[in-house]
Structure formats: C-alpha cells, structure tokens
Amino acid sequence: MSDIVRLEEQVKTLFVGQERIEKWQKDHEDDDKEAFSGVYKKLDDYQNRLPVWATAVISLLTAVCGWLAGLVVK
C-alpha cells in the first residue's frame, strides 16, 4: 500500500514540475517576443530612411549652394 502512495506522490510531483516548466517556457517566449518586437521596430526605422544615393545628392546640392553663396558674397 505504501508503494502506491509513494508512486501517487511521485506522479503528483512530476505534474507540478511539468506545470512549472511550462509556465517558465511561456514566460521566456513572452520575453523573447517583446525583445524581438523592439528589434523589428528598430529595423523598420532604419528601413524608412533615405537611400545612400539620395543622401549623396542632397549633400552635393548643399555644397553647390554654399559655393554659389560664397561667390555672391565676394
């Protein structure tokens, strides 16, 4: 009879341990989703910036405007 009680306690302990592991796994998955959503938001921010060629054209136009303004001031 004591073997049955001991086995029942072991089964109960296994189920409690399994529930605890599942809770930890869910918490870990939620933390990962939160962290990765932040990473993906940063990536979206970088994707919405100007391409390199457009930045180069703007800088060249700014330099030309500055050079022309320097000629006018002389």
LUMLUMDREN-2810 file (N, C-alpha, C; in Angstrom, 1 decimal):
<atoms>
<atom><aa>M</aa><ch>A</ch><at>N</at><xx>0.8</xx><yy>-1.2</yy><zz>0.0</zz></atom>
<atom><aa>M</aa><ch>A</ch><at>CA</at><xx>0.0</xx><yy>0.0</yy><zz>0.0</zz></atom>
<atom><aa>M</aa><ch>A</ch><at>C</at><xx>0.9</xx><yy>1.3</yy><zz>0.0</zz></atom>
<atom><aa>S</aa><ch>A</ch><at>N</at><xx>2.0</xx><yy>1.2</yy><zz>0.7</zz></atom>
<atom><aa>S</aa><ch>A</ch><at>CA</at><xx>2.8</xx><yy>2.4</yy><zz>0.8</zz></atom>
<atom><aa>S</aa><ch>A</ch><at>C</at><xx>3.5</xx><yy>2.7</yy><zz>-0.6</zz></atom>
<atom><aa>D</aa><ch>A</ch><at>N</at><xx>3.7</xx><yy>1.6</yy><zz>-1.4</zz></atom>
<atom><aa>D</aa><ch>A</ch><at>CA</at><xx>4.2</xx><yy>1.8</yy><zz>-2.7</zz></atom>
<atom><aa>D</aa><ch>A</ch><at>C</at><xx>3.3</xx><yy>2.6</yy><zz>-3.6</zz></atom>
<atom><aa>I</aa><ch>A</ch><at>N</at><xx>2.0</xx><yy>2.4</yy><zz>-3.5</zz></atom>
<atom><aa>I</aa><ch>A</ch><at>CA</at><xx>1.0</xx><yy>3.1</yy><zz>-4.3</zz></atom>
<atom><aa>I</aa><ch>A</ch><at>C</at><xx>1.0</xx><yy>4.5</yy><zz>-3.9</zz></atom>
<atom><aa>V</aa><ch>A</ch><at>N</at><xx>1.0</xx><yy>4.8</yy><zz>-2.6</zz></atom>
<atom><aa>V</aa><ch>A</ch><at>CA</at><xx>1.0</xx><yy>6.2</yy><zz>-2.1</zz></atom>
<atom><aa>V</aa><ch>A</ch><at>C</at><xx>2.3</xx><yy>6.9</yy><zz>-2.6</zz></atom>
<atom><aa>R</aa><ch>A</ch><at>N</at><xx>3.4</xx><yy>6.2</yy><zz>-2.5</zz></atom>
<atom><aa>R</aa><ch>A</ch><at>CA</at><xx>4.7</xx><yy>6.8</yy><zz>-2.9</zz></atom>
<atom><aa>R</aa><ch>A</ch><at>C</at><xx>4.6</xx><yy>7.1</yy><zz>-4.4</zz></atom>
<atom><aa>L</aa><ch>A</ch><at>N</at><xx>4.1</xx><yy>6.2</yy><zz>-5.2</zz></atom>
<atom><aa>L</aa><ch>A</ch><at>CA</at><xx>4.0</xx><yy>6.4</yy><zz>-6.7</zz></atom>
<atom><aa>L</aa><ch>A</ch><at>C</at><xx>3.0</xx><yy>7.6</yy><zz>-7.0</zz></atom>
<atom><aa>E</aa><ch>A</ch><at>N</at><xx>1.9</xx><yy>7.6</yy><zz>-6.3</zz></atom>
<atom><aa>E</aa><ch>A</ch><at>CA</at><xx>1.0</xx><yy>8.7</yy><zz>-6.5</zz></atom>
<atom><aa>E</aa><ch>A</ch><at>C</at><xx>1.7</xx><yy>10.1</yy><zz>-6.2</zz></atom>
<atom><aa>E</aa><ch>A</ch><at>N</at><xx>2.5</xx><yy>10.2</yy><zz>-5.1</zz></atom>
<atom><aa>E</aa><ch>A</ch><at>CA</at><xx>3.2</xx><yy>11.4</yy><zz>-4.8</zz></atom>
<atom><aa>E</aa><ch>A</ch><at>C</at><xx>4.2</xx><yy>11.7</yy><zz>-5.9</zz></atom>
<atom><aa>Q</aa><ch>A</ch><at>N</at><xx>4.9</xx><yy>10.7</yy><zz>-6.4</zz></atom>
<atom><aa>Q</aa><ch>A</ch><at>CA</at><xx>5.8</xx><yy>11.0</yy><zz>-7.5</zz></atom>
<atom><aa>Q</aa><ch>A</ch><at>C</at><xx>5.1</xx><yy>11.5</yy><zz>-8.7</zz></atom>
<atom><aa>V</aa><ch>A</ch><at>N</at><xx>4.0</xx><yy>10.9</yy><zz>-9.1</zz></atom>
<atom><aa>V</aa><ch>A</ch><at>CA</at><xx>3.2</xx><yy>11.4</yy><zz>-10.2</zz></atom>
<atom><aa>V</aa><ch>A</ch><at>C</at><xx>2.8</xx><yy>12.8</yy><zz>-10.0</zz></atom>
<atom><aa>K</aa><ch>A</ch><at>N</at><xx>2.3</xx><yy>13.1</yy><zz>-8.8</zz></atom>
<atom><aa>K</aa><ch>A</ch><at>CA</at><xx>1.8</xx><yy>14.5</yy><zz>-8.5</zz></atom>
<atom><aa>K</aa><ch>A</ch><at>C</at><xx>3.0</xx><yy>15.4</yy><zz>-8.6</zz></atom>
<atom><aa>T</aa><ch>A</ch><at>N</at><xx>4.2</xx><yy>15.1</yy><zz>-8.1</zz></atom>
<atom><aa>T</aa><ch>A</ch><at>CA</at><xx>5.4</xx><yy>15.9</yy><zz>-8.2</zz></atom>
<atom><aa>T</aa><ch>A</ch><at>C</at><xx>5.8</xx><yy>16.1</yy><zz>-9.6</zz></atom>
<atom><aa>L</aa><ch>A</ch><at>N</at><xx>5.7</xx><yy>15.1</yy><zz>-10.5</zz></atom>
<atom><aa>L</aa><ch>A</ch><at>CA</at><xx>6.0</xx><yy>15.2</yy><zz>-11.9</zz></atom>
<atom><aa>L</aa><ch>A</ch><at>C</at><xx>5.1</xx><yy>16.2</yy><zz>-12.6</zz></atom>
<atom><aa>F</aa><ch>A</ch><at>N</at><xx>3.8</xx><yy>16.1</yy><zz>-12.3</zz></atom>
<atom><aa>F</aa><ch>A</ch><at>CA</at><xx>2.8</xx><yy>17.0</yy><zz>-12.9</zz></atom>
<atom><aa>F</aa><ch>A</ch><at>C</at><xx>3.0</xx><yy>18.5</yy><zz>-12.5</zz></atom>
<atom><aa>V</aa><ch>A</ch><at>N</at><xx>3.3</xx><yy>18.7</yy><zz>-11.2</zz></atom>
<atom><aa>V</aa><ch>A</ch><at>CA</at><xx>3.6</xx><yy>20.0</yy><zz>-10.7</zz></atom>
<atom><aa>V</aa><ch>A</ch><at>C</at><xx>4.9</xx><yy>20.6</yy><zz>-11.3</zz></atom>
<atom><aa>G</aa><ch>A</ch><at>N</at><xx>5.9</xx><yy>19.7</yy><zz>-11.4</zz></atom>
<atom><aa>G</aa><ch>A</ch><at>CA</at><xx>7.1</xx><yy>20.2</yy><zz>-12.1</zz></atom>
<atom><aa>G</aa><ch>A</ch><at>C</at><xx>6.9</xx><yy>20.5</yy><zz>-13.6</zz></atom>
<atom><aa>Q</aa><ch>A</ch><at>N</at><xx>6.1</xx><yy>19.7</yy><zz>-14.2</zz></atom>
<atom><aa>Q</aa><ch>A</ch><at>CA</at><xx>5.8</xx><yy>19.9</yy><zz>-15.6</zz></atom>
<atom><aa>Q</aa><ch>A</ch><at>C</at><xx>5.0</xx><yy>21.3</yy><zz>-15.8</zz></atom>
<atom><aa>E</aa><ch>A</ch><at>N</at><xx>4.1</xx><yy>21.5</yy><zz>-14.9</zz></atom>
<atom><aa>E</aa><ch>A</ch><at>CA</at><xx>3.3</xx><yy>22.8</yy><zz>-15.0</zz></atom>
<atom><aa>E</aa><ch>A</ch><at>C</at><xx>4.3</xx><yy>24.0</yy><zz>-14.8</zz></atom>
<atom><aa>R</aa><ch>A</ch><at>N</at><xx>5.2</xx><yy>23.8</yy><zz>-13.8</zz></atom>
<atom><aa>R</aa><ch>A</ch><at>CA</at><xx>6.2</xx><yy>24.9</yy><zz>-13.6</zz></atom>
<atom><aa>R</aa><ch>A</ch><at>C</at><xx>7.1</xx><yy>25.1</yy><zz>-14.8</zz></atom>
<atom><aa>I</aa><ch>A</ch><at>N</at><xx>7.5</xx><yy>24.1</yy><zz>-15.4</zz></atom>
<atom><aa>I</aa><ch>A</ch><at>CA</at><xx>8.4</xx><yy>24.2</yy><zz>-16.6</zz></atom>
<atom><aa>I</aa><ch>A</ch><at>C</at><xx>7.6</xx><yy>24.9</yy><zz>-17.8</zz></atom>
<atom><aa>E</aa><ch>A</ch><at>N</at><xx>6.3</xx><yy>24.5</yy><zz>-17.9</zz></atom>
<atom><aa>E</aa><ch>A</ch><at>CA</at><xx>5.5</xx><yy>25.1</yy><zz>-19.0</zz></atom>
<atom><aa>E</aa><ch>A</ch><at>C</at><xx>5.3</xx><yy>26.6</yy><zz>-18.7</zz></atom>
<atom><aa>K</aa><ch>A</ch><at>N</at><xx>5.1</xx><yy>27.0</yy><zz>-17.5</zz></atom>
<atom><aa>K</aa><ch>A</ch><at>CA</at><xx>5.0</xx><yy>28.4</yy><zz>-17.1</zz></atom>
<atom><aa>K</aa><ch>A</ch><at>C</at><xx>6.3</xx><yy>29.1</yy><zz>-17.4</zz></atom>
<atom><aa>W</aa><ch>A</ch><at>N</at><xx>7.4</xx><yy>28.6</yy><zz>-17.0</zz></atom>
<atom><aa>W</aa><ch>A</ch><at>CA</at><xx>8.7</xx><yy>29.2</yy><zz>-17.3</zz></atom>
<atom><aa>W</aa><ch>A</ch><at>C</at><xx>8.9</xx><yy>29.4</yy><zz>-18.8</zz></atom>
<atom><aa>Q</aa><ch>A</ch><at>N</at><xx>8.6</xx><yy>28.3</yy><zz>-19.6</zz></atom>
<atom><aa>Q</aa><ch>A</ch><at>CA</at><xx>8.7</xx><yy>28.4</yy><zz>-21.0</zz></atom>
<atom><aa>Q</aa><ch>A</ch><at>C</at><xx>7.8</xx><yy>29.5</yy><zz>-21.6</zz></atom>
<atom><aa>K</aa><ch>A</ch><at>N</at><xx>6.6</xx><yy>29.6</yy><zz>-21.2</zz></atom>
<atom><aa>K</aa><ch>A</ch><at>CA</at><xx>5.7</xx><yy>30.6</yy><zz>-21.7</zz></atom>
<atom><aa>K</aa><ch>A</ch><at>C</at><xx>6.2</xx><yy>32.0</yy><zz>-21.3</zz></atom>
<atom><aa>D</aa><ch>A</ch><at>N</at><xx>6.7</xx><yy>32.2</yy><zz>-20.1</zz></atom>
<atom><aa>D</aa><ch>A</ch><at>CA</at><xx>7.3</xx><yy>33.5</yy><zz>-19.7</zz></atom>
<atom><aa>D</aa><ch>A</ch><at>C</at><xx>8.5</xx><yy>33.8</yy><zz>-20.6</zz></atom>
<atom><aa>H</aa><ch>A</ch><at>N</at><xx>9.3</xx><yy>32.8</yy><zz>-20.8</zz></atom>
<atom><aa>H</aa><ch>A</ch><at>CA</at><xx>10.5</xx><yy>33.0</yy><zz>-21.7</zz></atom>
<atom><aa>H</aa><ch>A</ch><at>C</at><xx>10.1</xx><yy>33.4</yy><zz>-23.1</zz></atom>
<atom><aa>E</aa><ch>A</ch><at>N</at><xx>9.1</xx><yy>32.7</yy><zz>-23.7</zz></atom>
<atom><aa>E</aa><ch>A</ch><at>CA</at><xx>8.6</xx><yy>33.0</yy><zz>-25.0</zz></atom>
<atom><aa>E</aa><ch>A</ch><at>C</at><xx>8.1</xx><yy>34.4</yy><zz>-25.1</zz></atom>
<atom><aa>D</aa><ch>A</ch><at>N</at><xx>7.3</xx><yy>34.8</yy><zz>-24.0</zz></atom>
<atom><aa>D</aa><ch>A</ch><at>CA</at><xx>6.8</xx><yy>36.2</yy><zz>-24.0</zz></atom>
<atom><aa>D</aa><ch>A</ch><at>C</at><xx>7.9</xx><yy>37.2</yy><zz>-23.9</zz></atom>
<atom><aa>D</aa><ch>A</ch><at>N</at><xx>8.9</xx><yy>37.0</yy><zz>-23.2</zz></atom>
<atom><aa>D</aa><ch>A</ch><at>CA</at><xx>10.1</xx><yy>37.9</yy><zz>-23.1</zz></atom>
<atom><aa>D</aa><ch>A</ch><at>C</at><xx>10.8</xx><yy>38.0</yy><zz>-24.4</zz></atom>
<atom><aa>D</aa><ch>A</ch><at>N</at><xx>10.9</xx><yy>36.8</yy><zz>-25.1</zz></atom>
<atom><aa>D</aa><ch>A</ch><at>CA</at><xx>11.6</xx><yy>36.8</yy><zz>-26.4</zz></atom>
<atom><aa>D</aa><ch>A</ch><at>C</at><xx>10.7</xx><yy>37.6</yy><zz>-27.4</zz></atom>
<atom><aa>K</aa><ch>A</ch><at>N</at><xx>9.4</xx><yy>37.4</yy><zz>-27.4</zz></atom>
<atom><aa>K</aa><ch>A</ch><at>CA</at><xx>8.5</xx><yy>38.2</yy><zz>-28.3</zz></atom>
<atom><aa>K</aa><ch>A</ch><at>C</at><xx>8.7</xx><yy>39.7</yy><zz>-28.1</zz></atom>
<atom><aa>E</aa><ch>A</ch><at>N</at><xx>8.7</xx><yy>40.1</yy><zz>-26.8</zz></atom>
<atom><aa>E</aa><ch>A</ch><at>CA</at><xx>8.9</xx><yy>41.5</yy><zz>-26.5</zz></atom>
<atom><aa>E</aa><ch>A</ch><at>C</at><xx>10.2</xx><yy>42.0</yy><zz>-27.0</zz></atom>
<atom><aa>A</aa><ch>A</ch><at>N</at><xx>11.3</xx><yy>41.3</yy><zz>-26.8</zz></atom>
<atom><aa>A</aa><ch>A</ch><at>CA</at><xx>12.6</xx><yy>41.7</yy><zz>-27.2</zz></atom>
<atom><aa>A</aa><ch>A</ch><at>C</at><xx>12.7</xx><yy>41.8</yy><zz>-28.7</zz></atom>
<atom><aa>F</aa><ch>A</ch><at>N</at><xx>12.2</xx><yy>40.8</yy><zz>-29.4</zz></atom>
<atom><aa>F</aa><ch>A</ch><at>CA</at><xx>12.3</xx><yy>40.8</yy><zz>-30.9</zz></atom>
<atom><aa>F</aa><ch>A</ch><at>C</at><xx>11.4</xx><yy>41.9</yy><zz>-31.5</zz></atom>
<atom><aa>S</aa><ch>A</ch><at>N</at><xx>10.3</xx><yy>42.2</yy><zz>-30.8</zz></atom>
<atom><aa>S</aa><ch>A</ch><at>CA</at><xx>9.4</xx><yy>43.3</yy><zz>-31.4</zz></atom>
<atom><aa>S</aa><ch>A</ch><at>C</at><xx>10.2</xx><yy>44.6</yy><zz>-31.3</zz></atom>
<atom><aa>G</aa><ch>A</ch><at>N</at><xx>11.0</xx><yy>44.8</yy><zz>-30.3</zz></atom>
<atom><aa>G</aa><ch>A</ch><at>CA</at><xx>11.8</xx><yy>46.0</yy><zz>-30.2</zz></atom>
<atom><aa>G</aa><ch>A</ch><at>C</at><xx>12.8</xx><yy>46.0</yy><zz>-31.3</zz></atom>
<atom><aa>V</aa><ch>A</ch><at>N</at><xx>13.4</xx><yy>44.9</yy><zz>-31.6</zz></atom>
<atom><aa>V</aa><ch>A</ch><at>CA</at><xx>14.4</xx><yy>44.8</yy><zz>-32.7</zz></atom>
<atom><aa>V</aa><ch>A</ch><at>C</at><xx>13.8</xx><yy>45.1</yy><zz>-34.0</zz></atom>
<atom><aa>Y</aa><ch>A</ch><at>N</at><xx>12.6</xx><yy>44.5</yy><zz>-34.3</zz></atom>
<atom><aa>Y</aa><ch>A</ch><at>CA</at><xx>12.0</xx><yy>44.7</yy><zz>-35.5</zz></atom>
<atom><aa>Y</aa><ch>A</ch><at>C</at><xx>11.5</xx><yy>46.1</yy><zz>-35.7</zz></atom>
<atom><aa>K</aa><ch>A</ch><at>N</at><xx>11.1</xx><yy>46.8</yy><zz>-34.6</zz></atom>
<atom><aa>K</aa><ch>A</ch><at>CA</at><xx>10.8</xx><yy>48.2</yy><zz>-34.7</zz></atom>
<atom><aa>K</aa><ch>A</ch><at>C</at><xx>12.0</xx><yy>49.0</yy><zz>-35.1</zz></atom>
<atom><aa>K</aa><ch>A</ch><at>N</at><xx>13.1</xx><yy>48.7</yy><zz>-34.5</zz></atom>
<atom><aa>K</aa><ch>A</ch><at>CA</at><xx>14.4</xx><yy>49.5</yy><zz>-34.9</zz></atom>
<atom><aa>K</aa><ch>A</ch><at>C</at><xx>14.7</xx><yy>49.2</yy><zz>-36.4</zz></atom>
<atom><aa>L</aa><ch>A</ch><at>N</at><xx>14.5</xx><yy>48.0</yy><zz>-36.8</zz></atom>
<atom><aa>L</aa><ch>A</ch><at>CA</at><xx>14.8</xx><yy>47.7</yy><zz>-38.2</zz></atom>
<atom><aa>L</aa><ch>A</ch><at>C</at><xx>13.9</xx><yy>48.5</yy><zz>-39.2</zz></atom>
<atom><aa>D</aa><ch>A</ch><at>N</at><xx>12.6</xx><yy>48.5</yy><zz>-38.8</zz></atom>
<atom><aa>D</aa><ch>A</ch><at>CA</at><xx>11.7</xx><yy>49.3</yy><zz>-39.6</zz></atom>
<atom><aa>D</aa><ch>A</ch><at>C</at><xx>12.1</xx><yy>50.8</yy><zz>-39.6</zz></atom>
<atom><aa>D</aa><ch>A</ch><at>N</at><xx>12.6</xx><yy>51.3</yy><zz>-38.5</zz></atom>
<atom><aa>D</aa><ch>A</ch><at>CA</at><xx>13.0</xx><yy>52.7</yy><zz>-38.5</zz></atom>
<atom><aa>D</aa><ch>A</ch><at>C</at><xx>14.2</xx><yy>52.9</yy><zz>-39.5</zz></atom>
<atom><aa>Y</aa><ch>A</ch><at>N</at><xx>15.1</xx><yy>51.9</yy><zz>-39.5</zz></atom>
<atom><aa>Y</aa><ch>A</ch><at>CA</at><xx>16.2</xx><yy>52.1</yy><zz>-40.4</zz></atom>
<atom><aa>Y</aa><ch>A</ch><at>C</at><xx>15.8</xx><yy>51.9</yy><zz>-41.9</zz></atom>
<atom><aa>Q</aa><ch>A</ch><at>N</at><xx>14.8</xx><yy>51.1</yy><zz>-42.1</zz></atom>
<atom><aa>Q</aa><ch>A</ch><at>CA</at><xx>14.3</xx><yy>50.9</yy><zz>-43.5</zz></atom>
<atom><aa>Q</aa><ch>A</ch><at>C</at><xx>13.6</xx><yy>52.1</yy><zz>-44.0</zz></atom>
<atom><aa>N</aa><ch>A</ch><at>N</at><xx>13.1</xx><yy>53.0</yy><zz>-43.2</zz></atom>
<atom><aa>N</aa><ch>A</ch><at>CA</at><xx>12.4</xx><yy>54.2</yy><zz>-43.6</zz></atom>
<atom><aa>N</aa><ch>A</ch><at>C</at><xx>13.3</xx><yy>55.4</yy><zz>-43.9</zz></atom>
<atom><aa>R</aa><ch>A</ch><at>N</at><xx>14.6</xx><yy>55.2</yy><zz>-43.8</zz></atom>
<atom><aa>R</aa><ch>A</ch><at>CA</at><xx>15.5</xx><yy>56.3</yy><zz>-44.0</zz></atom>
<atom><aa>R</aa><ch>A</ch><at>C</at><xx>15.8</xx><yy>56.4</yy><zz>-45.5</zz></atom>
<atom><aa>L</aa><ch>A</ch><at>N</at><xx>16.4</xx><yy>57.6</yy><zz>-45.9</zz></atom>
<atom><aa>L</aa><ch>A</ch><at>CA</at><xx>16.7</xx><yy>57.8</yy><zz>-47.3</zz></atom>
<atom><aa>L</aa><ch>A</ch><at>C</at><xx>17.8</xx><yy>56.8</yy><zz>-47.8</zz></atom>
<atom><aa>P</aa><ch>A</ch><at>N</at><xx>17.8</xx><yy>56.5</yy><zz>-49.1</zz></atom>
<atom><aa>P</aa><ch>A</ch><at>CA</at><xx>18.9</xx><yy>55.6</yy><zz>-49.6</zz></atom>
<atom><aa>P</aa><ch>A</ch><at>C</at><xx>20.2</xx><yy>56.5</yy><zz>-49.7</zz></atom>
<atom><aa>V</aa><ch>A</ch><at>N</at><xx>21.3</xx><yy>55.8</yy><zz>-49.8</zz></atom>
<atom><aa>V</aa><ch>A</ch><at>CA</at><xx>22.6</xx><yy>56.4</yy><zz>-49.8</zz></atom>
<atom><aa>V</aa><ch>A</ch><at>C</at><xx>22.7</xx><yy>57.4</yy><zz>-50.9</zz></atom>
<atom><aa>W</aa><ch>A</ch><at>N</at><xx>22.2</xx><yy>57.0</yy><zz>-52.1</zz></atom>
<atom><aa>W</aa><ch>A</ch><at>CA</at><xx>22.4</xx><yy>57.9</yy><zz>-53.3</zz></atom>
<atom><aa>W</aa><ch>A</ch><at>C</at><xx>21.7</xx><yy>59.2</yy><zz>-53.1</zz></atom>
<atom><aa>A</aa><ch>A</ch><at>N</at><xx>20.5</xx><yy>59.2</yy><zz>-52.4</zz></atom>
<atom><aa>A</aa><ch>A</ch><at>CA</at><xx>19.7</xx><yy>60.4</yy><zz>-52.2</zz></atom>
<atom><aa>A</aa><ch>A</ch><at>C</at><xx>20.4</xx><yy>61.3</yy><zz>-51.2</zz></atom>
<atom><aa>T</aa><ch>A</ch><at>N</at><xx>21.0</xx><yy>60.7</yy><zz>-50.2</zz></atom>
<atom><aa>T</aa><ch>A</ch><at>CA</at><xx>21.8</xx><yy>61.5</yy><zz>-49.2</zz></atom>
<atom><aa>T</aa><ch>A</ch><at>C</at><xx>23.0</xx><yy>62.1</yy><zz>-49.9</zz></atom>
<atom><aa>A</aa><ch>A</ch><at>N</at><xx>23.7</xx><yy>61.4</yy><zz>-50.8</zz></atom>
<atom><aa>A</aa><ch>A</ch><at>CA</at><xx>24.8</xx><yy>62.0</yy><zz>-51.5</zz></atom>
<atom><aa>A</aa><ch>A</ch><at>C</at><xx>24.4</xx><yy>63.1</yy><zz>-52.4</zz></atom>
<atom><aa>V</aa><ch>A</ch><at>N</at><xx>23.3</xx><yy>63.0</yy><zz>-53.1</zz></atom>
<atom><aa>V</aa><ch>A</ch><at>CA</at><xx>22.8</xx><yy>64.1</yy><zz>-53.9</zz></atom>
<atom><aa>V</aa><ch>A</ch><at>C</at><xx>22.4</xx><yy>65.3</yy><zz>-53.1</zz></atom>
<atom><aa>I</aa><ch>A</ch><at>N</at><xx>21.8</xx><yy>65.1</yy><zz>-52.0</zz></atom>
<atom><aa>I</aa><ch>A</ch><at>CA</at><xx>21.5</xx><yy>66.2</yy><zz>-51.1</zz></atom>
<atom><aa>I</aa><ch>A</ch><at>C</at><xx>22.7</xx><yy>66.9</yy><zz>-50.6</zz></atom>
<atom><aa>S</aa><ch>A</ch><at>N</at><xx>23.7</xx><yy>66.2</yy><zz>-50.2</zz></atom>
<atom><aa>S</aa><ch>A</ch><at>CA</at><xx>25.0</xx><yy>66.8</yy><zz>-49.8</zz></atom>
<atom><aa>S</aa><ch>A</ch><at>C</at><xx>25.7</xx><yy>67.5</yy><zz>-50.9</zz></atom>
<atom><aa>L</aa><ch>A</ch><at>N</at><xx>25.7</xx><yy>67.0</yy><zz>-52.1</zz></atom>
<atom><aa>L</aa><ch>A</ch><at>CA</at><xx>26.3</xx><yy>67.7</yy><zz>-53.2</zz></atom>
<atom><aa>L</aa><ch>A</ch><at>C</at><xx>25.5</xx><yy>69.0</yy><zz>-53.5</zz></atom>
<atom><aa>L</aa><ch>A</ch><at>N</at><xx>24.2</xx><yy>69.0</yy><zz>-53.5</zz></atom>
<atom><aa>L</aa><ch>A</ch><at>CA</at><xx>23.4</xx><yy>70.2</yy><zz>-53.8</zz></atom>
<atom><aa>L</aa><ch>A</ch><at>C</at><xx>23.7</xx><yy>71.2</yy><zz>-52.7</zz></atom>
<atom><aa>T</aa><ch>A</ch><at>N</at><xx>23.8</xx><yy>70.8</yy><zz>-51.4</zz></atom>
<atom><aa>T</aa><ch>A</ch><at>CA</at><xx>24.1</xx><yy>71.7</yy><zz>-50.4</zz></atom>
<atom><aa>T</aa><ch>A</ch><at>C</at><xx>25.5</xx><yy>72.3</yy><zz>-50.6</zz></atom>
<atom><aa>A</aa><ch>A</ch><at>N</at><xx>26.5</xx><yy>71.5</yy><zz>-51.0</zz></atom>
<atom><aa>A</aa><ch>A</ch><at>CA</at><xx>27.8</xx><yy>72.1</yy><zz>-51.2</zz></atom>
<atom><aa>A</aa><ch>A</ch><at>C</at><xx>27.8</xx><yy>73.1</yy><zz>-52.4</zz></atom>
<atom><aa>V</aa><ch>A</ch><at>N</at><xx>27.0</xx><yy>72.8</yy><zz>-53.5</zz></atom>
<atom><aa>V</aa><ch>A</ch><at>CA</at><xx>26.9</xx><yy>73.7</yy><zz>-54.6</zz></atom>
<atom><aa>V</aa><ch>A</ch><at>C</at><xx>26.3</xx><yy>75.0</yy><zz>-54.2</zz></atom>
<atom><aa>C</aa><ch>A</ch><at>N</at><xx>25.2</xx><yy>74.9</yy><zz>-53.4</zz></atom>
<atom><aa>C</aa><ch>A</ch><at>CA</at><xx>24.5</xx><yy>76.1</yy><zz>-52.9</zz></atom>
<atom><aa>C</aa><ch>A</ch><at>C</at><xx>25.5</xx><yy>77.0</yy><zz>-52.0</zz></atom>
<atom><aa>G</aa><ch>A</ch><at>N</at><xx>26.3</xx><yy>76.3</yy><zz>-51.2</zz></atom>
<atom><aa>G</aa><ch>A</ch><at>CA</at><xx>27.2</xx><yy>77.0</yy><zz>-50.3</zz></atom>
<atom><aa>G</aa><ch>A</ch><at>C</at><xx>28.3</xx><yy>77.7</yy><zz>-51.2</zz></atom>
<atom><aa>W</aa><ch>A</ch><at>N</at><xx>28.8</xx><yy>77.0</yy><zz>-52.2</zz></atom>
<atom><aa>W</aa><ch>A</ch><at>CA</at><xx>29.8</xx><yy>77.5</yy><zz>-53.1</zz></atom>
<atom><aa>W</aa><ch>A</ch><at>C</at><xx>29.2</xx><yy>78.7</yy><zz>-53.9</zz></atom>
<atom><aa>L</aa><ch>A</ch><at>N</at><xx>28.0</xx><yy>78.6</yy><zz>-54.4</zz></atom>
<atom><aa>L</aa><ch>A</ch><at>CA</at><xx>27.4</xx><yy>79.8</yy><zz>-55.1</zz></atom>
<atom><aa>L</aa><ch>A</ch><at>C</at><xx>27.2</xx><yy>81.0</yy><zz>-54.1</zz></atom>
<atom><aa>A</aa><ch>A</ch><at>N</at><xx>26.8</xx><yy>80.7</yy><zz>-52.9</zz></atom>
<atom><aa>A</aa><ch>A</ch><at>CA</at><xx>26.6</xx><yy>81.7</yy><zz>-51.9</zz></atom>
<atom><aa>A</aa><ch>A</ch><at>C</at><xx>27.9</xx><yy>82.4</yy><zz>-51.6</zz></atom>
<atom><aa>G</aa><ch>A</ch><at>N</at><xx>29.0</xx><yy>81.6</yy><zz>-51.6</zz></atom>
<atom><aa>G</aa><ch>A</ch><at>CA</at><xx>30.3</xx><yy>82.2</yy><zz>-51.4</zz></atom>
<atom><aa>G</aa><ch>A</ch><at>C</at><xx>30.7</xx><yy>83.1</yy><zz>-52.5</zz></atom>
<atom><aa>L</aa><ch>A</ch><at>N</at><xx>30.3</xx><yy>82.8</yy><zz>-53.7</zz></atom>
<atom><aa>L</aa><ch>A</ch><at>CA</at><xx>30.7</xx><yy>83.6</yy><zz>-54.9</zz></atom>
<atom><aa>L</aa><ch>A</ch><at>C</at><xx>29.9</xx><yy>84.9</yy><zz>-54.9</zz></atom>
<atom><aa>V</aa><ch>A</ch><at>N</at><xx>28.7</xx><yy>84.8</yy><zz>-54.4</zz></atom>
<atom><aa>V</aa><ch>A</ch><at>CA</at><xx>27.8</xx><yy>86.0</yy><zz>-54.4</zz></atom>
<atom><aa>V</aa><ch>A</ch><at>C</at><xx>28.3</xx><yy>87.0</yy><zz>-53.3</zz></atom>
<atom><aa>V</aa><ch>A</ch><at>N</at><xx>28.8</xx><yy>86.5</yy><zz>-52.2</zz></atom>
<atom><aa>V</aa><ch>A</ch><at>CA</at><xx>29.2</xx><yy>87.3</yy><zz>-51.1</zz></atom>
<atom><aa>V</aa><ch>A</ch><at>C</at><xx>30.5</xx><yy>88.1</yy><zz>-51.4</zz></atom>
<atom><aa>K</aa><ch>A</ch><at>N</at><xx>31.3</xx><yy>87.5</yy><zz>-52.3</zz></atom>
<atom><aa>K</aa><ch>A</ch><at>CA</at><xx>32.6</xx><yy>88.2</yy><zz>-52.6</zz></atom>
<atom><aa>K</aa><ch>A</ch><at>C</at><xx>32.3</xx><yy>89.4</yy><zz>-53.2</zz></atom>
</atoms>
